[in-house]
Amino acid sequence: MTDNVNENIRNYQQALELEPDNAEVCLTLGAILQQKGALIQAKEIYQRFIAEKQDCAEVYCNLGITL
């Protein structure tokens, strides 16, 4: 299962690189990282997204969970 999670993380990281303003990709990647316990990485994903595109309340909410 860990292999699948790591593969999903890699896939979503690549997707976010291709579409940095895609909130769904950001939220999904962040959620996967949070579930894995990688809160610092999830926080960085959310902060990067907010720096680029600031109009997604869900990203702010998920960022708050990581703090």
LINBELVEN-V458485 format. One record per residue. N is the residue number from 1. RES is the residue in one small letter. OMEGA is omega in degrees with one decimal (999 if undefined). Layout:
n:res:omega
N:RES:OMEGA
N:RES:OMEGA
This chain:
n:res:omega
1:m:179.3
2:t:178.4
3:d:178.7
4:n:179.2
5:v:179.2
6:n:177.0
7:e:177.4
8:n:178.6
9:i:178.8
10:r:-179.3
11:n:179.8
12:y:174.8
13:q:178.1
14:q:179.0
15:a:179.8
16:l:175.3
17:e:-180.0
18:l:-178.2
19:e:-174.4
20:p:179.3
21:d:179.9
22:n:-176.2
23:a:-178.8
24:e:178.6
25:v:178.9
26:c:-178.5
27:l:-179.4
28:t:178.2
29:l:178.4
30:g:179.9
31:a:178.0
32:i:179.9
33:l:178.5
34:q:-179.4
35:q:179.0
36:k:-178.5
37:g:-179.4
38:a:-173.9
39:l:179.2
40:i:178.3
41:q:178.9
42:a:179.5
43:k:179.8
44:e:177.7
45:i:-179.7
46:y:-179.1
47:q:177.1
48:r:179.9
49:f:-178.6
50:i:178.9
51:a:-178.7
52:e:-172.8
53:k:-167.3
54:q:-171.4
55:d:-179.8
56:c:-176.9
57:a:-179.1
58:e:179.2
59:v:176.5
60:y:179.4
61:c:179.9
62:n:175.6
63:l:178.4
64:g:179.5
65:i:-177.1
66:t:-176.1
67:l:999
